[in-house]
Amino acid sequence: MVGLFFHQLHYRGGRTVSKQYDFTEGSIIKKMILFSSPIFITNILQTSYQVIDSIWVGNLLGPSALGATAISGTVIFTILSFIIGMNTAALTVLSQYKGAKDDEGLKRALNGFVVILGALAIVLGIVGFVVAERVLVILGTPENTLPLATLYLRINFIGILFLFGYNFIATVLRALGDSKTPIRFVLIAVILNTILDPIFIAVLDLGIAGAAYATVLSQGFAFVYGLIYSIRKANVPFSVPTIPAMVQTRKIFKLGLPSGLSMMVISGGVLAIMSVVTSFGEEAVAGFGAAQRLDSLIMLPALTLGSAINSMAGQNIGADKWNRVGEITRSGLLLIAIVSVSLSAIVFFSAEWTVSLFVQDPDTVAFGTMYVQTVAFFYPFLGINFVLNGVVRAAGAMFQVFVLNVISFWILRYPLTYLFSEWFGERGIGIGMGVSLVLSAAIAVLYYRFGNWKEIKIMEKQKESK
């Protein structure tokens, strides 16, 4: 029933499959909206996953357990950021082969990513399990929370292959032009986690371990379902994994490592900015935390469009249709401008009411409201970054985007936030953030306009072997 509700289906060879878009022809803006909308829903579901988990843990096990999942969640988020980055490289490579209609190249690249990402997931799982407690100690986990956090984190590391797996399958389908099916995977994981959490935590009396087991089983089921669906119904050319050719291995690491590290640079930058906020006391930290929850929702359209544009531009670059790549860029900038300005206006005028949904303390609400209203109209500049970075990533400019993110977070955002907070106090946090978004957008425009990203070649078929 869930699949029928969410999917527009057609028939191929007697089998029901989700529609896969060919972005090398037809209306760009129409396909951009139709393709990005399911990605937006998927991102909303991903965001709700941790929220639901926190609600059950907090209500059934108390604040100490909730703190343990929050601290462990920081580690998991960093790993997930790396996974998302590696998947972005896969999205770029596979979408170019799809656009070029190179089925053999697509199959070779897919095999390479499966083998390398699978091995990486296994290694991360083993290493993470072993060093989990040490990492939590380094993060300053309180002594009474440390055993709970260690147990929760280790169980999550045991199941990290499932987290890699269902995220990768979703990426593959998007590269092939299908953004609707991944909704199923995330929705299955969310529904199962919502049901299993109270059963494992309270009924089976497994405590915080139950919450972790619920997460792993939910993701495992989503992964298995996604794998079966992809092979049997979506015509994804998965095959028995074989050791990839050296040229494929080099390409994957050349594109994947900068992309993965780029996402980790972003998550690290967020933690650095938090260190500026903590200097202003508990009210500022709580208010900033509430504002960040709004930020994560406001950023979703830009994040969604960046991912969609990566697929769309990648197919056209693979097909050598550069005129359409330019049209995709212009359409993306127009669409994100309309959405961002509208959201900014809504957030600006409803800031106090929205922040008070998360906290009730007057001083906390006051800081959160001030911060949100200060940065609200800078969000369109964030959208420019996501759109332009999505286009240049589609060409294979992973290292260049990594450099742009280092500049954005560590040369601009963190120093400017610190500097303006020194000059203007609490209000300076939002001002520094806003100024950094403008400057980051300007740098992204300059690289898009004058950079050599169009000269990057990632499909060198004559050098590849099976």
Backbone torsions as a table, in degrees:
resi	resn	phi	psi	omega
1	MET	NA	-39.4	178.9
2	VAL	-61.4	-44.5	-178.9
3	GLY	-63.7	-42.0	179.8
4	LEU	-64.3	-34.3	-178.7
5	PHE	-68.8	-41.2	-171.1
6	PHE	-93.4	-14.4	-168.5
7	HIS	-117.1	138.4	170.8
8	GLN	-93.5	118.1	-168.6
9	LEU	-114.9	154.5	171.2
10	HIS	-140.3	175.7	-174.7
11	TYR	-114.5	139.2	177.0
12	ARG	-140.7	117.4	179.3
13	GLY	60.6	31.1	178.2
14	GLY	82.1	1.5	-178.7
15	ARG	-114.8	145.5	-179.8
16	THR	-85.2	123.9	179.6
17	VAL	-135.6	154.8	177.0
18	SER	-75.3	151.5	-178.2
19	LYS	-66.5	131.9	175.1
20	GLN	-109.9	125.7	-177.2
21	TYR	-84.3	138.8	168.9
22	ASP	-100.5	108.9	-174.4
23	PHE	-85.7	1.0	-177.6
24	THR	-84.7	0.1	177.1
25	GLU	-152.4	163.4	178.2
26	GLY	87.6	-176.4	-176.9
27	SER	-67.9	126.0	-178.5
28	ILE	-75.2	-50.6	-174.5
29	ILE	-65.3	-37.6	179.4
30	LYS	-64.6	-48.0	-179.3
31	LYS	-67.2	-32.7	178.8
32	MET	-62.4	-44.0	179.9
33	ILE	-68.7	-46.1	-178.4
34	LEU	-66.0	-36.3	-177.9
35	PHE	-77.7	-38.3	-175.5
36	SER	-79.0	-25.9	-177.7
37	SER	-58.6	-47.3	176.7
38	PRO	-64.2	-32.9	177.4
39	ILE	-63.8	-38.7	178.5
40	PHE	-61.9	-44.5	178.9
41	ILE	-62.5	-42.0	178.6
42	THR	-60.2	-43.4	179.6
43	ASN	-64.6	-37.4	176.5
44	ILE	-61.7	-43.8	179.5
45	LEU	-64.6	-40.1	178.1
46	GLN	-60.4	-41.6	179.5
47	THR	-64.6	-39.7	-177.5
48	SER	-70.6	-22.1	-176.6
49	TYR	-57.5	-53.4	-178.6
50	GLN	-69.0	-32.8	178.9
51	VAL	-62.0	-46.9	-179.6
52	ILE	-63.4	-42.9	178.4
53	ASP	-58.7	-43.9	-179.1
54	SER	-65.4	-38.4	-179.5
55	ILE	-61.8	-47.1	-178.9
56	TRP	-65.7	-46.1	-178.2
57	VAL	-63.5	-46.0	-178.2
58	GLY	-62.9	-40.5	-177.2
59	ASN	-80.0	-31.7	-176.0
60	LEU	-94.8	-26.5	-174.4
61	LEU	-119.8	-13.4	175.4
62	GLY	95.7	176.4	-173.0
63	PRO	-65.1	-32.9	-179.3
64	SER	-64.8	-44.2	177.7
65	ALA	-67.1	-38.3	178.4
66	LEU	-63.1	-40.6	176.6
67	GLY	-62.9	-37.5	179.0
68	ALA	-63.4	-43.1	178.9
69	THR	-69.4	-32.5	179.6
70	ALA	-66.8	-45.2	179.9
71	ILE	-67.9	-44.7	177.0
72	SER	-62.6	-35.2	179.0
73	GLY	-61.6	-30.2	177.1
74	THR	-63.2	-43.1	178.3
75	VAL	-66.1	-45.6	-179.6
76	ILE	-62.6	-39.3	179.7
77	PHE	-63.2	-38.8	178.9
78	THR	-64.6	-43.6	176.8
79	ILE	-62.8	-43.8	179.8
80	LEU	-62.4	-36.3	176.9
81	SER	-60.3	-41.6	178.3
82	PHE	-65.1	-41.3	178.5
83	ILE	-61.0	-45.3	-179.9
84	ILE	-60.7	-41.0	179.2
85	GLY	-63.6	-45.3	178.0
86	MET	-62.9	-39.4	178.5
87	ASN	-64.9	-31.4	177.2
88	THR	-62.5	-38.6	175.8
89	ALA	-62.9	-42.5	177.4
90	ALA	-61.8	-41.4	179.6
91	LEU	-58.8	-43.7	-179.5
92	THR	-64.3	-51.4	-176.4
93	VAL	-64.3	-49.1	-176.0
94	LEU	-67.2	-37.5	179.7
95	SER	-67.7	-33.2	177.1
96	GLN	-67.1	-42.8	176.9
97	TYR	-64.5	-37.7	177.4
98	LYS	-61.8	-46.4	179.9
99	GLY	-64.1	-34.8	179.4
100	ALA	-79.3	-5.8	-177.3
101	LYS	56.4	37.7	179.0
102	ASP	-99.1	88.6	-175.0
103	ASP	-65.7	-38.7	-179.9
104	GLU	-68.6	-41.3	177.4
105	GLY	-63.2	-39.4	177.9
106	LEU	-62.2	-43.8	-178.7
107	LYS	-65.2	-42.0	179.4
108	ARG	-64.8	-44.4	-179.6
109	ALA	-64.8	-40.0	-180.0
110	LEU	-62.9	-44.3	178.0
111	ASN	-60.9	-42.1	-179.9
112	GLY	-61.2	-45.3	179.1
113	PHE	-66.1	-39.0	179.7
114	VAL	-60.9	-47.8	-177.3
115	VAL	-66.2	-48.5	-174.4
116	ILE	-71.7	-45.3	179.4
117	LEU	-68.5	-35.6	177.2
118	GLY	-63.6	-45.8	178.2
119	ALA	-63.7	-40.7	179.4
120	LEU	-62.9	-40.2	179.3
121	ALA	-63.5	-42.2	-179.8
122	ILE	-64.7	-44.5	179.3
123	VAL	-63.3	-45.2	178.8
124	LEU	-61.6	-38.7	179.4
125	GLY	-63.0	-44.8	-179.1
126	ILE	-67.8	-49.5	-179.4
127	VAL	-62.1	-44.2	-179.8
128	GLY	-60.8	-41.0	178.9
129	PHE	-61.2	-42.0	-176.5
130	VAL	-70.4	-42.0	-172.3
131	VAL	-100.0	7.8	-174.8
132	ALA	-53.8	-49.4	-176.8
133	GLU	-64.6	-41.3	-179.3
134	ARG	-62.8	-41.8	178.7
135	VAL	-61.5	-42.8	-179.4
136	LEU	-66.8	-34.8	176.2
137	VAL	-65.1	-43.3	178.8
138	ILE	-60.4	-35.3	179.3
139	LEU	-75.4	-4.1	177.1
140	GLY	82.1	30.0	179.8
141	THR	-63.3	129.0	178.6
142	PRO	-57.9	148.6	-175.4
143	GLU	-57.6	-40.2	-177.5
144	ASN	-72.5	-18.7	-179.2
145	THR	-95.4	-21.9	-171.9
146	LEU	-56.7	-47.4	-179.6
147	PRO	-60.7	-42.0	179.8
148	LEU	-64.8	-45.9	-178.4
149	ALA	-64.2	-39.8	179.6
150	THR	-63.9	-45.4	179.3
151	LEU	-61.3	-46.9	-178.6
152	TYR	-62.2	-44.2	-176.7
153	LEU	-68.9	-40.6	-178.8
154	ARG	-64.1	-40.9	178.0
155	ILE	-64.2	-39.0	177.1
156	ASN	-64.6	-35.5	177.6
157	PHE	-68.1	-32.5	176.6
158	ILE	-59.6	-37.4	-176.8
159	GLY	-98.9	17.4	-173.9
160	ILE	-66.9	-24.2	176.5
161	LEU	-60.2	-36.6	178.7
162	PHE	-67.6	-39.2	178.1
163	LEU	-62.9	-45.9	174.5
164	PHE	-57.8	-48.3	-169.8
165	GLY	-61.0	-53.6	-173.8
166	TYR	-74.9	-25.7	172.8
167	ASN	-69.2	-38.5	179.7
168	PHE	-67.2	-44.3	179.5
169	ILE	-60.6	-40.6	177.0
170	ALA	-60.9	-39.6	178.7
171	THR	-64.3	-43.5	179.5
172	VAL	-59.8	-46.0	-179.0
173	LEU	-63.5	-38.8	177.5
174	ARG	-65.6	-38.1	177.8
175	ALA	-61.8	-31.9	179.0
176	LEU	-84.9	-2.2	175.6
177	GLY	100.4	11.3	-179.7
178	ASP	-113.0	105.2	179.4
179	SER	-102.0	-4.4	-175.3
180	LYS	-85.3	-42.3	-177.1
181	THR	-58.3	-40.4	179.8
182	PRO	-56.0	-22.1	175.6
183	ILE	-58.3	-38.1	-178.9
184	ARG	-59.2	-46.2	-175.0
185	PHE	-60.9	-49.2	-177.3
186	VAL	-68.1	-40.2	-179.9
187	LEU	-63.3	-41.3	177.1
188	ILE	-60.6	-45.7	-179.2
189	ALA	-62.6	-42.4	-178.8
190	VAL	-65.4	-46.7	-178.3
191	ILE	-64.0	-46.2	179.9
192	LEU	-62.7	-42.6	-179.5
193	ASN	-63.9	-38.7	178.9
194	THR	-63.6	-37.1	-179.4
195	ILE	-78.9	-44.6	-173.7
196	LEU	-74.0	-31.3	-178.1
197	ASP	-51.9	-59.3	-178.4
198	PRO	-64.9	-31.7	179.6
199	ILE	-66.2	-48.6	-176.9
200	PHE	-72.6	-38.6	-176.8
201	ILE	-72.7	-50.8	-171.2
202	ALA	-99.9	-50.7	-175.1
203	VAL	-66.9	-48.4	179.4
204	LEU	-86.6	-4.5	175.6
205	ASP	56.0	44.0	179.6
206	LEU	-93.9	-5.8	177.8
207	GLY	63.5	-141.4	-176.6
208	ILE	-67.0	-26.5	175.0
209	ALA	-62.8	-34.9	178.2
210	GLY	-62.6	-39.5	177.7
211	ALA	-63.0	-40.6	179.4
212	ALA	-68.1	-43.2	178.0
213	TYR	-61.9	-39.6	178.3
214	ALA	-60.4	-42.4	179.1
215	THR	-63.1	-48.7	-177.5
216	VAL	-64.1	-44.3	179.9
217	LEU	-65.3	-39.7	179.0
218	SER	-62.5	-46.7	179.8
219	GLN	-68.0	-35.6	178.4
220	GLY	-63.5	-43.5	179.2
221	PHE	-64.5	-42.2	178.9
222	ALA	-62.1	-39.0	179.7
223	PHE	-65.3	-48.1	-179.2
224	VAL	-62.8	-44.4	178.0
225	TYR	-59.8	-45.5	-179.1
226	GLY	-62.3	-40.4	-179.7
227	LEU	-65.4	-46.3	179.1
228	ILE	-62.7	-45.0	-179.4
229	TYR	-61.4	-45.4	-176.1
230	SER	-61.7	-39.5	-177.8
231	ILE	-77.9	-44.5	-172.0
232	ARG	-85.3	-29.3	-172.5
233	LYS	-122.9	-27.4	-174.3
234	ALA	-98.7	1.0	178.3
235	ASN	58.2	29.8	174.8
236	VAL	-72.9	127.3	-173.4
237	PRO	-77.6	52.7	172.8
238	PHE	-67.8	146.8	177.6
239	SER	-142.9	174.2	176.1
240	VAL	-60.5	123.3	-174.4
241	PRO	-60.3	136.8	174.5
242	THR	-128.9	156.9	-179.6
243	ILE	-63.1	123.6	-176.4
244	PRO	-71.7	156.8	175.6
245	ALA	-61.6	153.8	-176.8
246	MET	-59.9	-36.1	-179.4
247	VAL	-64.7	-36.7	176.9
248	GLN	-67.8	-42.8	-179.7
249	THR	-61.4	-46.6	179.1
250	ARG	-60.8	-42.0	-178.7
251	LYS	-63.1	-43.9	-177.7
252	ILE	-63.8	-44.8	179.6
253	PHE	-70.9	-35.5	179.0
254	LYS	-63.3	-38.5	179.6
255	LEU	-89.4	-39.5	-171.8
256	GLY	-74.6	-41.9	-177.5
257	LEU	-64.0	-48.2	176.3
258	PRO	-60.8	-36.3	-179.8
259	SER	-67.8	-42.9	177.9
260	GLY	-66.5	-43.6	179.0
261	LEU	-66.0	-30.7	178.8
262	SER	-60.6	-43.4	178.8
263	MET	-68.5	-34.2	178.2
264	MET	-70.1	-32.9	175.5
265	VAL	-61.9	-39.2	178.8
266	ILE	-65.2	-47.9	-178.8
267	SER	-65.3	-35.7	176.2
268	GLY	-66.7	-36.7	177.9
269	GLY	-64.3	-36.8	177.6
270	VAL	-63.3	-42.1	178.0
271	LEU	-64.3	-37.7	179.3
272	ALA	-64.3	-41.6	179.1
273	ILE	-65.3	-34.9	177.2
274	MET	-60.1	-32.1	179.1
275	SER	-66.3	-27.7	175.3
276	VAL	-71.7	-42.3	-177.5
277	VAL	-65.2	-40.1	-176.4
278	THR	-62.0	-22.5	-179.8
279	SER	-69.1	-12.1	-178.5
280	PHE	-100.6	6.1	173.2
281	GLY	98.9	177.4	-173.3
282	GLU	-64.0	-39.8	-178.6
283	GLU	-62.1	-42.0	179.4
284	ALA	-65.6	-41.9	-180.0
285	VAL	-62.7	-47.1	-180.0
286	ALA	-64.4	-43.3	179.3
287	GLY	-64.8	-40.7	177.7
288	PHE	-65.7	-38.2	178.0
289	GLY	-61.2	-43.6	177.3
290	ALA	-64.3	-41.7	179.5
291	ALA	-64.5	-36.3	179.9
292	GLN	-65.4	-32.2	175.8
293	ARG	-64.5	-38.4	174.2
294	LEU	-66.6	-41.7	178.9
295	ASP	-55.5	-44.9	-177.1
296	SER	-62.5	-33.3	177.3
297	LEU	-75.8	-40.5	-179.4
298	ILE	-66.1	-32.9	-178.6
299	MET	-74.7	-18.5	-174.1
300	LEU	-56.9	-44.1	178.2
301	PRO	-60.1	-41.5	179.6
302	ALA	-66.8	-43.2	177.7
303	LEU	-61.6	-43.2	179.5
304	THR	-62.3	-48.9	-176.9
305	LEU	-66.1	-37.3	177.6
306	GLY	-60.1	-42.5	178.8
307	SER	-66.6	-43.2	179.5
308	ALA	-63.2	-42.8	-178.7
309	ILE	-66.8	-33.5	176.0
310	ASN	-57.2	-46.0	179.1
311	SER	-67.0	-46.7	-175.5
312	MET	-65.3	-47.6	-179.7
313	ALA	-67.4	-37.4	-179.9
314	GLY	-59.6	-44.9	178.6
315	GLN	-61.6	-40.6	-178.0
316	ASN	-74.7	-32.5	174.0
317	ILE	-65.7	-41.7	176.7
318	GLY	-61.9	-34.3	179.2
319	ALA	-86.4	0.0	-179.7
320	ASP	61.2	37.3	178.3
321	LYS	-106.9	76.8	-173.2
322	TRP	-71.5	-25.7	176.5
323	ASN	-62.2	-40.1	179.7
324	ARG	-70.9	-30.5	176.4
325	VAL	-61.7	-42.8	176.7
326	GLY	-63.2	-39.8	178.4
327	GLU	-66.1	-37.8	177.4
328	ILE	-61.9	-43.0	179.0
329	THR	-60.7	-49.2	-178.5
330	ARG	-63.8	-42.6	179.5
331	SER	-64.8	-40.4	179.2
332	GLY	-63.8	-42.6	179.5
333	LEU	-65.6	-39.9	178.6
334	LEU	-64.7	-45.9	-177.1
335	LEU	-65.7	-44.0	-178.3
336	ILE	-70.6	-30.1	176.9
337	ALA	-63.8	-45.7	-179.4
338	ILE	-63.1	-47.9	-177.7
339	VAL	-66.4	-45.2	-175.9
340	SER	-66.4	-44.5	179.7
341	VAL	-64.0	-40.7	178.4
342	SER	-63.2	-46.1	178.8
343	LEU	-63.6	-40.6	-179.9
344	SER	-59.9	-42.8	179.7
345	ALA	-64.5	-43.6	179.6
346	ILE	-62.1	-46.6	-178.1
347	VAL	-65.3	-40.8	-178.5
348	PHE	-59.7	-46.8	-174.9
349	PHE	-81.7	-17.2	-180.0
350	SER	-111.9	15.3	-171.9
351	ALA	-56.3	-50.5	-175.8
352	GLU	-63.1	-45.4	-180.0
353	TRP	-63.5	-41.9	-176.9
354	THR	-68.1	-44.1	179.4
355	VAL	-63.1	-37.5	-178.0
356	SER	-69.4	-10.7	173.9
357	LEU	-68.4	-26.9	-176.5
358	PHE	-97.2	-35.0	-178.5
359	VAL	-140.1	155.1	-178.3
360	GLN	-115.5	-15.6	-179.2
361	ASP	-60.2	126.6	-174.7
362	PRO	-56.8	-43.8	-179.3
363	ASP	-66.4	-38.1	178.8
364	THR	-66.2	-45.1	178.5
365	VAL	-62.3	-39.1	-179.4
366	ALA	-62.7	-44.9	179.2
367	PHE	-65.9	-46.5	-179.9
368	GLY	-58.9	-41.7	179.2
369	THR	-64.1	-45.8	179.4
370	MET	-59.7	-44.8	-178.9
371	TYR	-63.4	-48.7	-177.5
372	VAL	-61.5	-44.1	-179.4
373	GLN	-68.8	-26.8	178.6
374	THR	-72.2	-42.3	-174.4
375	VAL	-93.8	-9.1	-170.9
376	ALA	-50.5	-50.0	-173.4
377	PHE	-86.2	9.1	172.4
378	PHE	-94.3	-9.7	-176.6
379	TYR	-62.2	-32.3	175.3
380	PRO	-57.2	-31.4	178.6
381	PHE	-69.1	-33.1	174.0
382	LEU	-63.5	-39.8	178.0
383	GLY	-61.3	-39.4	177.3
384	ILE	-58.9	-43.6	178.0
385	ASN	-57.5	-49.7	-176.7
386	PHE	-62.7	-42.6	-178.2
387	VAL	-65.5	-52.1	-176.6
388	LEU	-67.4	-39.0	177.0
389	ASN	-65.7	-33.2	176.4
390	GLY	-63.0	-38.8	-179.9
391	VAL	-69.2	-49.8	-176.1
392	VAL	-69.9	-30.4	174.2
393	ARG	-63.1	-36.4	-179.2
394	ALA	-61.8	-24.9	177.7
395	ALA	-84.7	-12.1	-179.3
396	GLY	106.3	12.1	-177.0
397	ALA	-82.7	57.0	-175.7
398	MET	-70.6	-44.4	-179.9
399	PHE	-65.4	-38.2	179.5
400	GLN	-63.9	-40.5	177.7
401	VAL	-67.7	-35.5	174.9
402	PHE	-58.4	-45.9	178.5
403	VAL	-62.9	-42.6	178.9
404	LEU	-60.9	-38.7	179.0
405	ASN	-70.6	-36.4	175.5
406	VAL	-61.6	-45.4	178.1
407	ILE	-61.4	-46.2	-175.3
408	SER	-61.4	-46.5	-172.9
409	PHE	-91.9	-37.7	-170.8
410	TRP	-103.0	-21.9	177.5
411	ILE	-100.4	-28.0	-178.4
412	LEU	-109.8	-63.5	-166.3
413	ARG	-65.7	-52.2	-178.9
414	TYR	-65.3	-50.4	178.7
415	PRO	-61.5	-41.3	-178.5
416	LEU	-68.4	-38.9	176.8
417	THR	-61.5	-44.0	178.4
418	TYR	-64.4	-45.8	-176.5
419	LEU	-63.9	-48.7	-178.5
420	PHE	-68.3	-30.9	176.7
421	SER	-68.3	-30.0	175.7
422	GLU	-69.7	-36.1	-177.6
423	TRP	-80.4	-44.5	-170.9
424	PHE	-115.3	7.0	-179.5
425	GLY	71.1	-146.2	-176.2
426	GLU	-56.1	-40.3	-179.6
427	ARG	-62.3	-28.0	-178.2
428	GLY	-64.3	-22.6	178.5
429	ILE	-61.5	-48.7	178.8
430	GLY	-67.5	-38.0	179.9
431	ILE	-64.6	-46.8	178.8
432	GLY	-60.4	-41.2	178.1
433	MET	-61.2	-47.1	-178.4
434	GLY	-63.4	-45.3	179.7
435	VAL	-61.5	-40.1	-180.0
436	SER	-64.9	-34.6	178.2
437	LEU	-65.5	-39.7	178.5
438	VAL	-64.3	-48.1	-178.2
439	LEU	-65.9	-38.6	178.0
440	SER	-62.8	-42.3	178.5
441	ALA	-62.4	-41.0	179.6
442	ALA	-61.9	-42.4	179.2
443	ILE	-66.3	-40.1	177.8
444	ALA	-62.2	-40.5	177.8
445	VAL	-63.2	-44.0	-179.4
446	LEU	-62.5	-42.1	179.1
447	TYR	-68.5	-41.0	178.1
448	TYR	-60.3	-40.2	-175.5
449	ARG	-77.8	-40.3	-171.0
450	PHE	-117.9	-5.9	-178.5
451	GLY	-73.7	168.8	-176.9
452	ASN	-97.8	24.7	-174.8
453	TRP	-62.0	-26.7	-179.5
454	LYS	-71.2	-17.0	-176.8
455	GLU	-89.2	-7.2	-178.5
456	ILE	-71.5	133.2	178.9
457	LYS	-119.6	123.8	177.9
458	ILE	-118.0	-2.7	176.6
459	MET	-112.2	89.1	178.2
460	GLU	-109.1	76.8	-169.6
461	LYS	-61.3	-33.1	-176.5
462	GLN	-67.8	-17.9	-179.0
463	LYS	-97.5	-8.4	-175.2
464	GLU	-93.4	147.4	176.1
465	SER	-129.6	158.2	-178.4
466	LYS	-73.3	NA	NA
